[in-house]
């Protein structure tokens, strides 16, 4: 029997917990064996932990004490582990009852599977409506499985040296096998990530690691199941300067005028690019999620998925559905989900469609997200709107004006004005090319 003691108020030692191996007479199995259990006695309460060991009557004394030397030796090793775990919380043991102490010993003894934790964390992100963040973390989770070549990864394997070799792994080209919405394995060739991509991977991995420490460590009770922190030595650093991702009005018109096949991904990309530009740079995931319920009195009202769970205003925005945007919105609203089972699949189709647009137009690098940047660039440099007005139209939060924003109600007429002037500029440039305008009033 192992007894755990601690000093109470500097006076005498008080016995707080006892641990011993035993069998229970009434737990005799049909095959004539008993399961060896570890009994925890704390604050006059008893709790039991099953072991993987079984004994017969020959291995027990008449009083059911275990007399088999091998069983005693291996079970005592486990008891020693529990003893060390209890000693680690020392005087804070008084905050535990017997059941909490049993739970602590079981959890403390269990190896932390980082992939299992990532899966739970990602599910919770989806439950609170943080789908885009969940998608980013899923990408990191999957890359870890690719790197290790297995679906179970102990948290202790996330080390400084691992992070350095993982970085090299991400920078190199590799084949990626994933299951699509039809349940089939699809293998694609992936190029090495850019500096910006590497930063995003490492930043999100650090977020996941910190979340694991938050879950499994309890500093107040002295419970530290994840004691190492590789990001002390491996520095994620600052994000690299973002390359300007906007194009001139001439190039936007070039996209609008290019010929694409009907019902193709190129057509999808072209029309989504235009719709984003007309609706103040709306993100693809929001176009995927919106329904007719978001259309109210000629306006599109929704909460931006990327930031809605992190802002007091829930990232709400109201955008006027101008005549130029109405036909495209009617064509795609609630129909994108019929074609794609997830926003990730929609993003993939957009990516492939934009690749085709690059081939057709000869415009290098351009992606769907460039519509948002180009809208902002036109609003600032061509229409001369203030950065604050543009931030409002883009549904950005201004950290520098948080206090002021408490007193000022949002005026969607400002957004309407930014939108009207940018689209007016687009129509003016279209007229110069002797093409019909988009259908402006």
C-alpha positions as a LaTeX table, in Angstrom:
\begin{tabular}{lrrr}
\hline
Residue & $x$ (\AA) & $y$ (\AA) & $z$ (\AA) \\
\hline
Unk1 & 0.00 & 0.00 & 0.00 \\
Unk2 & 1.29 & 3.45 & $-0.94$ \\
Unk3 & 0.40 & 6.38 & 1.27 \\
Unk4 & 0.62 & 10.02 & 0.15 \\
Unk5 & 1.22 & 12.60 & 2.85 \\
Unk6 & 1.51 & 16.35 & 3.00 \\
Unk7 & 2.06 & 18.94 & 5.73 \\
Unk8 & $-0.98$ & 20.84 & 6.91 \\
Unk9 & $-0.49$ & 24.37 & 8.30 \\
Unk10 & 3.10 & 23.54 & 9.21 \\
Unk11 & 1.94 & 21.15 & 11.90 \\
Unk12 & 1.60 & 17.41 & 11.72 \\
Unk13 & 1.55 & 15.22 & 8.63 \\
Unk14 & $-1.90$ & 14.16 & 7.56 \\
Unk15 & $-2.57$ & 11.12 & 5.40 \\
Unk16 & $-4.55$ & 12.24 & 2.36 \\
Unk17 & $-4.50$ & 9.35 & $-0.11$ \\
Unk18 & $-3.68$ & 5.67 & $-0.20$ \\
Unk19 & $-3.10$ & 3.56 & $-3.30$ \\
Unk20 & $-2.93$ & $-0.22$ & $-3.45$ \\
Unk21 & $-3.45$ & $-3.15$ & $-5.80$ \\
Unk22 & $-6.28$ & $-5.54$ & $-5.00$ \\
Unk23 & $-9.07$ & $-7.71$ & $-6.37$ \\
Unk24 & $-12.76$ & $-7.56$ & $-5.48$ \\
Unk25 & $-14.33$ & $-10.83$ & $-4.36$ \\
Unk26 & $-17.66$ & $-10.16$ & $-6.06$ \\
Unk27 & $-15.93$ & $-9.43$ & $-9.38$ \\
Unk28 & $-15.05$ & $-13.06$ & $-10.07$ \\
Unk29 & $-15.46$ & $-13.67$ & $-13.81$ \\
Unk30 & $-16.98$ & $-16.76$ & $-15.41$ \\
Unk31 & $-13.54$ & $-17.97$ & $-16.43$ \\
Unk32 & $-12.43$ & $-18.01$ & $-12.78$ \\
Unk33 & $-10.25$ & $-14.88$ & $-12.94$ \\
Unk34 & $-10.24$ & $-11.56$ & $-11.14$ \\
Unk35 & $-9.24$ & $-8.24$ & $-12.67$ \\
Unk36 & $-6.43$ & $-6.60$ & $-10.73$ \\
Unk37 & $-7.55$ & $-3.13$ & $-9.72$ \\
Unk38 & $-5.80$ & $-0.15$ & $-8.22$ \\
Unk39 & $-7.77$ & 1.26 & $-5.33$ \\
Unk40 & $-7.56$ & 4.97 & $-4.48$ \\
Unk41 & $-8.70$ & 6.04 & $-1.04$ \\
Unk42 & $-8.96$ & 9.78 & $-0.51$ \\
Unk43 & $-11.02$ & 11.77 & 2.01 \\
Unk44 & $-12.64$ & 8.51 & 3.17 \\
Unk45 & $-13.88$ & 7.74 & $-0.34$ \\
Unk46 & $-12.76$ & 4.84 & $-2.53$ \\
Unk47 & $-12.41$ & 4.71 & $-6.30$ \\
Unk48 & $-10.97$ & 1.98 & $-8.54$ \\
Unk49 & $-8.90$ & 1.89 & $-11.70$ \\
Unk50 & $-8.99$ & $-1.29$ & $-13.80$ \\
Unk51 & $-5.68$ & $-2.71$ & $-15.00$ \\
Unk52 & $-4.94$ & $-5.02$ & $-17.92$ \\
Unk53 & $-3.94$ & $-7.82$ & $-15.56$ \\
Unk54 & $-6.00$ & $-10.81$ & $-14.36$ \\
Unk55 & $-5.23$ & $-13.41$ & $-11.69$ \\
Unk56 & $-6.66$ & $-16.74$ & $-10.61$ \\
Unk57 & $-7.25$ & $-18.06$ & $-7.09$ \\
Unk58 & $-3.80$ & $-19.74$ & $-7.16$ \\
Unk59 & $-2.19$ & $-16.32$ & $-7.43$ \\
Unk60 & $-4.06$ & $-15.03$ & $-4.40$ \\
Unk61 & $-3.86$ & $-15.64$ & $-0.69$ \\
Unk62 & $-6.90$ & $-16.68$ & 1.31 \\
Unk63 & $-7.57$ & $-13.01$ & 2.07 \\
Unk64 & $-7.40$ & $-12.26$ & $-1.71$ \\
Unk65 & $-4.04$ & $-10.52$ & $-1.42$ \\
Unk66 & $-2.04$ & $-10.81$ & $-4.63$ \\
Unk67 & 0.95 & $-13.10$ & $-4.05$ \\
Unk68 & 2.17 & $-13.53$ & $-7.62$ \\
Unk69 & 5.59 & $-11.73$ & $-7.71$ \\
Unk70 & 5.38 & $-10.85$ & $-11.40$ \\
Unk71 & 1.91 & $-9.26$ & $-11.11$ \\
Unk72 & 3.01 & $-7.38$ & $-8.00$ \\
Unk73 & 6.10 & $-6.08$ & $-9.77$ \\
Unk74 & 4.34 & $-4.73$ & $-12.88$ \\
Unk75 & 1.37 & $-3.31$ & $-10.96$ \\
Unk76 & 3.68 & $-1.61$ & $-8.48$ \\
Unk77 & 5.38 & 0.13 & $-11.40$ \\
Unk78 & 2.01 & 1.61 & $-12.33$ \\
Unk79 & 1.36 & 2.56 & $-8.73$ \\
Unk80 & 4.73 & 4.34 & $-8.67$ \\
Unk81 & 3.66 & 6.34 & $-11.72$ \\
Unk82 & 0.47 & 7.35 & $-9.96$ \\
Unk83 & 2.43 & 8.18 & $-6.82$ \\
Unk84 & 4.68 & 10.55 & $-8.75$ \\
Unk85 & 1.66 & 12.13 & $-10.42$ \\
Unk86 & 0.00 & 12.77 & $-7.06$ \\
Unk87 & 3.24 & 14.13 & $-5.65$ \\
Unk88 & 3.37 & 16.61 & $-8.53$ \\
Unk89 & 0.25 & 18.34 & $-7.24$ \\
Unk90 & 1.50 & 18.18 & $-3.63$ \\
Unk91 & $-0.51$ & 20.42 & $-1.31$ \\
Unk92 & $-3.16$ & 21.12 & $-3.97$ \\
Unk93 & $-4.30$ & 17.55 & $-3.42$ \\
Unk94 & $-6.79$ & 18.93 & $-0.91$ \\
Unk95 & $-8.80$ & 20.44 & $-3.79$ \\
Unk96 & $-9.48$ & 16.95 & $-5.21$ \\
Unk97 & $-12.09$ & 14.47 & $-4.10$ \\
Unk98 & $-11.58$ & 10.76 & $-4.81$ \\
Unk99 & $-13.34$ & 10.84 & $-8.19$ \\
Unk100 & $-11.41$ & 13.92 & $-9.35$ \\
Unk101 & $-8.17$ & 12.27 & $-8.25$ \\
Unk102 & $-9.03$ & 9.11 & $-10.21$ \\
Unk103 & $-9.86$ & 11.19 & $-13.28$ \\
Unk104 & $-6.60$ & 13.11 & $-12.92$ \\
Unk105 & $-4.54$ & 9.91 & $-12.72$ \\
Unk106 & $-6.23$ & 8.40 & $-15.77$ \\
Unk107 & $-5.79$ & 11.52 & $-17.87$ \\
Unk108 & $-2.27$ & 12.17 & $-16.64$ \\
Unk109 & $-1.28$ & 8.65 & $-17.56$ \\
Unk110 & $-2.83$ & 8.77 & $-21.03$ \\
Unk111 & $-0.64$ & 9.79 & $-23.93$ \\
Unk112 & $-1.97$ & 12.86 & $-25.75$ \\
Unk113 & $-2.71$ & 12.15 & $-29.40$ \\
Unk114 & $-2.22$ & 15.51 & $-31.10$ \\
Unk115 & $-4.19$ & 14.52 & $-34.22$ \\
Unk116 & $-7.13$ & 13.41 & $-32.07$ \\
Unk117 & $-6.98$ & 16.74 & $-30.28$ \\
Unk118 & $-6.84$ & 18.64 & $-33.60$ \\
Unk119 & $-9.94$ & 16.79 & $-34.81$ \\
Unk120 & $-11.88$ & 17.75 & $-31.66$ \\
Unk121 & $-10.70$ & 21.34 & $-31.86$ \\
Unk122 & $-11.69$ & 21.66 & $-35.53$ \\
Unk123 & $-15.16$ & 20.22 & $-34.85$ \\
Unk124 & $-15.68$ & 22.83 & $-32.12$ \\
Unk125 & $-14.61$ & 25.62 & $-34.47$ \\
Unk126 & $-17.25$ & 24.51 & $-36.96$ \\
Unk127 & $-19.90$ & 24.40 & $-34.23$ \\
Unk128 & $-19.33$ & 28.07 & $-33.40$ \\
Unk129 & $-19.44$ & 29.09 & $-37.05$ \\
Unk130 & $-15.72$ & 29.51 & $-37.66$ \\
Unk131 & $-15.65$ & 27.41 & $-40.82$ \\
Unk132 & $-12.77$ & 29.19 & $-42.62$ \\
Unk133 & $-10.52$ & 28.93 & $-39.55$ \\
Unk134 & $-11.50$ & 25.26 & $-39.20$ \\
Unk135 & $-10.53$ & 24.74 & $-42.85$ \\
Unk136 & $-7.11$ & 26.32 & $-42.30$ \\
Unk137 & $-6.47$ & 24.13 & $-39.24$ \\
Unk138 & $-7.64$ & 21.07 & $-41.16$ \\
Unk139 & $-4.99$ & 21.81 & $-43.79$ \\
Unk140 & $-2.31$ & 21.89 & $-41.09$ \\
Unk141 & $-3.70$ & 18.75 & $-39.45$ \\
Unk142 & $-3.59$ & 16.88 & $-42.77$ \\
Unk143 & $-0.05$ & 18.07 & $-43.51$ \\
Unk144 & 1.11 & 16.66 & $-40.16$ \\
Unk145 & $-0.36$ & 13.28 & $-41.09$ \\
Unk146 & 1.46 & 13.52 & $-44.43$ \\
Unk147 & 4.72 & 14.46 & $-42.70$ \\
Unk148 & 4.65 & 11.66 & $-40.12$ \\
Unk149 & 2.99 & 9.13 & $-42.42$ \\
Unk150 & 0.45 & 8.06 & $-39.78$ \\
Unk151 & $-2.80$ & 9.17 & $-38.16$ \\
Unk152 & $-1.60$ & 9.07 & $-34.56$ \\
Unk153 & 1.00 & 11.57 & $-33.37$ \\
Unk154 & 2.01 & 12.04 & $-29.75$ \\
Unk155 & 2.19 & 15.63 & $-28.54$ \\
Unk156 & 5.76 & 14.99 & $-27.39$ \\
Unk157 & 6.76 & 14.47 & $-31.03$ \\
Unk158 & 6.13 & 18.15 & $-31.75$ \\
Unk159 & 9.65 & 19.36 & $-31.01$ \\
Unk160 & 12.02 & 22.06 & $-32.23$ \\
Unk161 & 13.86 & 19.66 & $-34.52$ \\
Unk162 & 10.56 & 18.33 & $-35.84$ \\
Unk163 & 9.39 & 21.88 & $-36.67$ \\
Unk164 & 12.59 & 22.54 & $-38.60$ \\
Unk165 & 12.33 & 19.39 & $-40.70$ \\
Unk166 & 8.57 & 19.95 & $-41.09$ \\
Unk167 & 9.39 & 23.36 & $-42.54$ \\
Unk168 & 11.66 & 21.74 & $-45.13$ \\
Unk169 & 8.89 & 19.23 & $-45.87$ \\
Unk170 & 6.39 & 22.03 & $-46.54$ \\
Unk171 & 8.79 & 23.90 & $-48.80$ \\
Unk172 & 9.31 & 20.86 & $-51.02$ \\
Unk173 & 6.93 & 19.56 & $-53.68$ \\
Unk174 & 4.97 & 16.45 & $-52.73$ \\
Unk175 & 2.02 & 14.28 & $-53.68$ \\
Unk176 & $-1.11$ & 14.69 & $-51.59$ \\
Unk177 & $-3.84$ & 12.04 & $-51.33$ \\
Unk178 & $-7.25$ & 13.24 & $-50.18$ \\
Unk179 & $-10.78$ & 11.83 & $-50.22$ \\
Unk180 & $-13.22$ & 13.91 & $-52.28$ \\
Unk181 & $-16.96$ & 14.40 & $-51.72$ \\
Unk182 & $-17.64$ & 11.16 & $-53.60$ \\
Unk183 & $-15.49$ & 9.16 & $-51.22$ \\
Unk184 & $-12.76$ & 8.58 & $-53.79$ \\
Unk185 & $-9.05$ & 9.11 & $-53.17$ \\
Unk186 & $-7.67$ & 11.92 & $-55.31$ \\
Unk187 & $-3.91$ & 12.37 & $-55.62$ \\
Unk188 & $-2.59$ & 15.81 & $-56.55$ \\
Unk189 & 0.88 & 17.27 & $-56.95$ \\
Unk190 & 1.55 & 20.14 & $-54.56$ \\
Unk191 & 4.29 & 22.70 & $-55.01$ \\
Unk192 & 6.30 & 23.86 & $-52.01$ \\
Unk193 & 4.69 & 26.64 & $-49.97$ \\
Unk194 & 5.77 & 30.26 & $-50.26$ \\
Unk195 & 7.14 & 32.30 & $-47.35$ \\
Unk196 & 3.61 & 33.57 & $-46.69$ \\
Unk197 & 2.23 & 30.03 & $-46.86$ \\
Unk198 & 4.88 & 28.74 & $-44.48$ \\
Unk199 & 4.06 & 31.50 & $-42.00$ \\
Unk200 & 0.37 & 30.55 & $-42.13$ \\
Unk201 & 1.11 & 26.85 & $-41.53$ \\
Unk202 & 3.41 & 27.53 & $-38.58$ \\
Unk203 & 1.13 & 30.17 & $-37.09$ \\
Unk204 & $-1.85$ & 27.79 & $-37.17$ \\
Unk205 & 0.22 & 24.89 & $-35.80$ \\
Unk206 & 1.29 & 27.12 & $-32.92$ \\
Unk207 & $-2.36$ & 28.02 & $-32.32$ \\
Unk208 & $-3.28$ & 24.32 & $-32.16$ \\
Unk209 & $-0.37$ & 23.55 & $-29.83$ \\
Unk210 & $-1.32$ & 26.43 & $-27.53$ \\
Unk211 & $-4.93$ & 25.22 & $-27.49$ \\
Unk212 & $-3.74$ & 21.75 & $-26.46$ \\
Unk213 & $-1.74$ & 23.25 & $-23.59$ \\
Unk214 & $-4.80$ & 25.25 & $-22.58$ \\
Unk215 & $-6.89$ & 22.08 & $-22.45$ \\
Unk216 & $-4.48$ & 19.66 & $-20.77$ \\
Unk217 & $-2.54$ & 21.94 & $-18.43$ \\
Unk218 & $-3.97$ & 23.48 & $-15.27$ \\
Unk219 & $-1.35$ & 25.73 & $-13.73$ \\
Unk220 & $-3.62$ & 26.61 & $-10.80$ \\
Unk221 & $-3.65$ & 22.96 & $-9.68$ \\
Unk222 & $-0.11$ & 22.27 & $-10.83$ \\
Unk223 & $-1.26$ & 19.83 & $-13.53$ \\
Unk224 & 1.19 & 20.12 & $-16.40$ \\
Unk225 & 0.68 & 17.34 & $-18.94$ \\
Unk226 & 2.40 & 19.24 & $-21.75$ \\
Unk227 & 5.58 & 20.57 & $-20.21$ \\
Unk228 & 7.57 & 21.39 & $-23.34$ \\
Unk229 & 7.06 & 24.35 & $-25.66$ \\
Unk230 & 9.03 & 24.11 & $-28.92$ \\
Unk231 & 7.92 & 27.56 & $-30.06$ \\
Unk232 & 10.24 & 29.14 & $-27.50$ \\
Unk233 & 13.17 & 28.19 & $-29.72$ \\
Unk234 & 11.42 & 27.89 & $-33.06$ \\
Unk235 & 10.17 & 31.37 & $-33.87$ \\
Unk236 & 7.24 & 31.68 & $-36.24$ \\
Unk237 & 8.19 & 35.30 & $-36.82$ \\
Unk238 & 6.15 & 38.02 & $-38.47$ \\
Unk239 & 4.12 & 37.57 & $-41.65$ \\
Unk240 & 6.05 & 38.57 & $-44.76$ \\
Unk241 & 4.99 & 41.72 & $-46.54$ \\
Unk242 & 1.95 & 40.91 & $-48.63$ \\
Unk243 & 2.42 & 41.38 & $-52.32$ \\
Unk244 & $-0.03$ & 43.84 & $-53.84$ \\
Unk245 & $-2.89$ & 41.79 & $-55.23$ \\
Unk246 & $-4.82$ & 44.24 & $-57.33$ \\
Unk247 & $-5.13$ & 44.89 & $-61.03$ \\
Unk248 & $-6.00$ & 47.95 & $-63.08$ \\
Unk249 & $-9.46$ & 48.67 & $-64.45$ \\
Unk250 & $-8.17$ & 47.77 & $-67.93$ \\
Unk251 & $-7.32$ & 44.26 & $-66.77$ \\
Unk252 & $-10.63$ & 43.88 & $-64.96$ \\
Unk253 & $-12.38$ & 44.74 & $-68.23$ \\
Unk254 & $-10.15$ & 42.24 & $-70.00$ \\
Unk255 & $-11.49$ & 39.54 & $-67.67$ \\
Unk256 & $-15.09$ & 40.64 & $-68.27$ \\
Unk257 & $-14.64$ & 40.54 & $-72.04$ \\
Unk258 & $-12.88$ & 37.17 & $-72.29$ \\
Unk259 & $-14.78$ & 34.25 & $-73.82$ \\
Unk260 & $-15.30$ & 31.19 & $-71.63$ \\
Unk261 & $-17.20$ & 27.96 & $-72.12$ \\
Unk262 & $-20.72$ & 27.83 & $-70.73$ \\
Unk263 & $-21.14$ & 26.05 & $-67.39$ \\
Unk264 & $-17.35$ & 25.71 & $-67.07$ \\
Unk265 & $-15.17$ & 26.45 & $-64.07$ \\
Unk266 & $-13.73$ & 29.36 & $-66.03$ \\
Unk267 & $-17.23$ & 30.83 & $-66.34$ \\
Unk268 & $-17.80$ & 30.28 & $-62.62$ \\
Unk269 & $-14.52$ & 32.03 & $-61.78$ \\
Unk270 & $-15.18$ & 34.92 & $-64.16$ \\
Unk271 & $-18.68$ & 35.60 & $-62.82$ \\
Unk272 & $-17.71$ & 35.12 & $-59.19$ \\
Unk273 & $-14.78$ & 37.52 & $-59.66$ \\
Unk274 & $-17.15$ & 40.13 & $-61.10$ \\
Unk275 & $-19.76$ & 39.53 & $-58.38$ \\
Unk276 & $-17.14$ & 39.99 & $-55.67$ \\
Unk277 & $-15.98$ & 43.25 & $-57.28$ \\
Unk278 & $-19.56$ & 44.54 & $-57.53$ \\
Unk279 & $-20.43$ & 43.57 & $-53.94$ \\
Unk280 & $-17.55$ & 45.32 & $-52.19$ \\
Unk281 & $-15.12$ & 42.39 & $-52.30$ \\
Unk282 & $-17.36$ & 39.72 & $-50.77$ \\
Unk283 & $-15.42$ & 36.57 & $-49.83$ \\
Unk284 & $-16.03$ & 33.26 & $-51.61$ \\
Unk285 & $-17.08$ & 31.47 & $-48.41$ \\
Unk286 & $-19.77$ & 34.10 & $-47.82$ \\
Unk287 & $-21.08$ & 33.73 & $-51.38$ \\
Unk288 & $-21.24$ & 30.00 & $-50.69$ \\
Unk289 & $-23.16$ & 30.42 & $-47.43$ \\
Unk290 & $-25.66$ & 33.17 & $-48.21$ \\
Unk291 & $-29.28$ & 32.32 & $-48.90$ \\
Unk292 & $-32.34$ & 34.28 & $-50.00$ \\
Unk293 & $-32.94$ & 35.01 & $-46.32$ \\
Unk294 & $-29.90$ & 37.30 & $-46.50$ \\
Unk295 & $-31.65$ & 39.44 & $-49.13$ \\
Unk296 & $-33.73$ & 42.13 & $-47.44$ \\
Unk297 & $-35.29$ & 45.16 & $-49.14$ \\
Unk298 & $-32.82$ & 45.15 & $-51.99$ \\
Unk299 & $-29.78$ & 44.65 & $-49.77$ \\
Unk300 & $-27.51$ & 41.71 & $-49.04$ \\
Unk301 & $-27.09$ & 41.42 & $-45.27$ \\
Unk302 & $-24.77$ & 38.85 & $-43.76$ \\
Unk303 & $-22.03$ & 38.25 & $-41.20$ \\
Unk304 & $-18.55$ & 37.87 & $-42.61$ \\
Unk305 & $-17.50$ & 34.28 & $-41.87$ \\
Unk306 & $-13.83$ & 35.10 & $-41.39$ \\
Unk307 & $-14.35$ & 37.37 & $-38.38$ \\
Unk308 & $-17.94$ & 37.04 & $-37.16$ \\
Unk309 & $-17.00$ & 35.09 & $-34.04$ \\
Unk310 & $-14.33$ & 37.55 & $-33.00$ \\
Unk311 & $-16.09$ & 40.91 & $-33.23$ \\
Unk312 & $-18.70$ & 42.53 & $-31.02$ \\
Unk313 & $-20.73$ & 43.48 & $-34.10$ \\
Unk314 & $-20.52$ & 39.86 & $-35.29$ \\
Unk315 & $-18.95$ & 41.21 & $-38.51$ \\
Unk316 & $-22.34$ & 42.25 & $-39.88$ \\
Unk317 & $-22.54$ & 44.21 & $-43.14$ \\
Unk318 & $-25.32$ & 45.46 & $-45.42$ \\
Unk319 & $-24.54$ & 45.88 & $-49.13$ \\
Unk320 & $-26.87$ & 47.28 & $-51.76$ \\
Unk321 & $-27.75$ & 44.80 & $-54.50$ \\
Unk322 & $-27.09$ & 47.09 & $-57.46$ \\
Unk323 & $-28.56$ & 46.38 & $-60.89$ \\
Unk324 & $-25.20$ & 45.21 & $-62.19$ \\
Unk325 & $-24.96$ & 42.52 & $-59.50$ \\
Unk326 & $-28.59$ & 41.40 & $-59.32$ \\
Unk327 & $-28.61$ & 38.94 & $-62.29$ \\
Unk328 & $-25.45$ & 37.18 & $-61.15$ \\
Unk329 & $-26.63$ & 36.98 & $-57.55$ \\
Unk330 & $-29.95$ & 35.53 & $-58.71$ \\
Unk331 & $-28.08$ & 33.01 & $-60.87$ \\
Unk332 & $-25.92$ & 31.67 & $-58.07$ \\
Unk333 & $-27.61$ & 32.29 & $-54.72$ \\
Unk334 & $-28.45$ & 28.96 & $-53.01$ \\
Unk335 & $-27.32$ & 27.12 & $-56.16$ \\
Unk336 & $-23.59$ & 26.93 & $-55.42$ \\
Unk337 & $-24.28$ & 24.34 & $-52.72$ \\
Unk338 & $-26.05$ & 22.17 & $-55.29$ \\
Unk339 & $-22.78$ & 21.96 & $-57.22$ \\
Unk340 & $-20.34$ & 21.78 & $-54.31$ \\
Unk341 & $-20.84$ & 19.97 & $-51.01$ \\
Unk342 & $-18.51$ & 22.27 & $-49.07$ \\
Unk343 & $-16.97$ & 25.72 & $-49.29$ \\
Unk344 & $-13.62$ & 24.00 & $-49.67$ \\
Unk345 & $-14.84$ & 22.26 & $-52.81$ \\
Unk346 & $-16.17$ & 25.58 & $-54.08$ \\
Unk347 & $-12.77$ & 27.18 & $-53.42$ \\
Unk348 & $-11.09$ & 24.39 & $-55.34$ \\
Unk349 & $-13.35$ & 24.93 & $-58.35$ \\
Unk350 & $-12.71$ & 28.67 & $-58.21$ \\
Unk351 & $-8.98$ & 28.06 & $-58.07$ \\
Unk352 & $-9.06$ & 25.85 & $-61.15$ \\
Unk353 & $-11.34$ & 28.29 & $-62.92$ \\
Unk354 & $-9.04$ & 31.21 & $-62.18$ \\
Unk355 & $-6.13$ & 29.19 & $-63.51$ \\
Unk356 & $-8.01$ & 28.84 & $-66.80$ \\
Unk357 & $-8.75$ & 32.58 & $-66.79$ \\
Unk358 & $-5.04$ & 33.28 & $-66.40$ \\
Unk359 & $-4.39$ & 31.17 & $-69.49$ \\
Unk360 & $-7.12$ & 32.89 & $-71.49$ \\
Unk361 & $-6.31$ & 36.49 & $-70.51$ \\
Unk362 & $-2.56$ & 36.19 & $-70.07$ \\
Unk363 & $-2.86$ & 37.94 & $-66.69$ \\
Unk364 & $-0.34$ & 36.22 & $-64.38$ \\
Unk365 & $-0.97$ & 35.28 & $-60.74$ \\
Unk366 & $-4.50$ & 36.65 & $-60.48$ \\
Unk367 & $-6.84$ & 34.80 & $-58.11$ \\
Unk368 & $-10.45$ & 35.27 & $-56.98$ \\
Unk369 & $-9.29$ & 37.24 & $-53.93$ \\
Unk370 & $-7.77$ & 39.88 & $-56.19$ \\
Unk371 & $-11.30$ & 41.17 & $-56.86$ \\
Unk372 & $-11.50$ & 42.33 & $-53.24$ \\
Unk373 & $-8.09$ & 44.00 & $-53.39$ \\
Unk374 & $-8.87$ & 45.60 & $-56.74$ \\
Unk375 & $-12.16$ & 47.02 & $-55.42$ \\
Unk376 & $-10.30$ & 48.60 & $-52.50$ \\
Unk377 & $-7.54$ & 49.91 & $-54.75$ \\
Unk378 & $-10.02$ & 51.56 & $-57.15$ \\
Unk379 & $-11.96$ & 53.08 & $-54.26$ \\
Unk380 & $-8.81$ & 54.65 & $-52.83$ \\
Unk381 & $-6.61$ & 55.57 & $-55.77$ \\
Unk382 & $-9.22$ & 56.28 & $-58.46$ \\
Unk383 & $-12.24$ & 57.43 & $-56.48$ \\
Unk384 & $-10.25$ & 59.02 & $-53.62$ \\
Unk385 & $-12.30$ & 57.63 & $-50.73$ \\
Unk386 & $-10.79$ & 57.67 & $-47.26$ \\
Unk387 & $-9.28$ & 54.52 & $-45.83$ \\
Unk388 & $-11.92$ & 54.53 & $-43.09$ \\
Unk389 & $-14.75$ & 54.52 & $-45.65$ \\
Unk390 & $-13.06$ & 51.72 & $-47.59$ \\
Unk391 & $-12.54$ & 49.70 & $-44.41$ \\
Unk392 & $-16.28$ & 50.02 & $-43.72$ \\
Unk393 & $-17.11$ & 48.81 & $-47.24$ \\
Unk394 & $-14.73$ & 45.86 & $-46.86$ \\
Unk395 & $-16.22$ & 45.02 & $-43.42$ \\
Unk396 & $-12.90$ & 45.48 & $-41.66$ \\
Unk397 & $-12.66$ & 46.40 & $-38.00$ \\
Unk398 & $-10.50$ & 49.42 & $-37.16$ \\
Unk399 & $-8.56$ & 48.55 & $-34.01$ \\
Unk400 & $-7.43$ & 52.14 & $-33.67$ \\
Unk401 & $-11.01$ & 53.43 & $-33.44$ \\
Unk402 & $-12.63$ & 50.80 & $-31.24$ \\
Unk403 & $-13.63$ & 53.28 & $-28.53$ \\
Unk404 & $-14.95$ & 55.82 & $-31.04$ \\
Unk405 & $-16.98$ & 53.12 & $-32.81$ \\
Unk406 & $-18.98$ & 52.57 & $-29.63$ \\
Unk407 & $-20.54$ & 56.00 & $-30.09$ \\
Unk408 & $-21.01$ & 56.00 & $-33.88$ \\
Unk409 & $-23.67$ & 53.91 & $-35.61$ \\
Unk410 & $-22.66$ & 52.40 & $-38.92$ \\
Unk411 & $-23.98$ & 54.33 & $-41.92$ \\
Unk412 & $-24.53$ & 51.93 & $-44.82$ \\
Unk413 & $-25.01$ & 54.92 & $-47.12$ \\
Unk414 & $-21.24$ & 55.37 & $-46.95$ \\
Unk415 & $-20.79$ & 51.82 & $-48.22$ \\
Unk416 & $-23.35$ & 52.51 & $-50.95$ \\
Unk417 & $-21.43$ & 55.59 & $-52.02$ \\
Unk418 & $-18.12$ & 53.73 & $-52.23$ \\
Unk419 & $-19.76$ & 50.91 & $-54.19$ \\
Unk420 & $-21.60$ & 53.30 & $-56.56$ \\
Unk421 & $-18.50$ & 55.27 & $-57.49$ \\
Unk422 & $-16.30$ & 52.23 & $-58.06$ \\
Unk423 & $-18.91$ & 50.62 & $-60.33$ \\
Unk424 & $-19.51$ & 53.97 & $-62.05$ \\
Unk425 & $-15.80$ & 54.06 & $-62.88$ \\
Unk426 & $-16.00$ & 50.50 & $-64.25$ \\
Unk427 & $-18.95$ & 51.40 & $-66.48$ \\
Unk428 & $-17.18$ & 54.53 & $-67.72$ \\
Unk429 & $-14.16$ & 52.47 & $-68.74$ \\
Unk430 & $-16.43$ & 49.91 & $-70.41$ \\
Unk431 & $-17.99$ & 52.69 & $-72.48$ \\
Unk432 & $-14.55$ & 53.71 & $-73.69$ \\
Unk433 & $-14.15$ & 50.23 & $-75.14$ \\
Unk434 & $-17.45$ & 50.69 & $-77.02$ \\
Unk435 & $-19.00$ & 47.87 & $-75.05$ \\
Unk436 & $-22.41$ & 47.95 & $-73.43$ \\
Unk437 & $-22.29$ & 48.80 & $-69.74$ \\
Unk438 & $-23.15$ & 46.16 & $-67.18$ \\
Unk439 & $-26.77$ & 47.41 & $-66.93$ \\
Unk440 & $-26.38$ & 50.40 & $-64.66$ \\
Unk441 & $-29.28$ & 52.78 & $-64.29$ \\
\hline
\end{tabular}
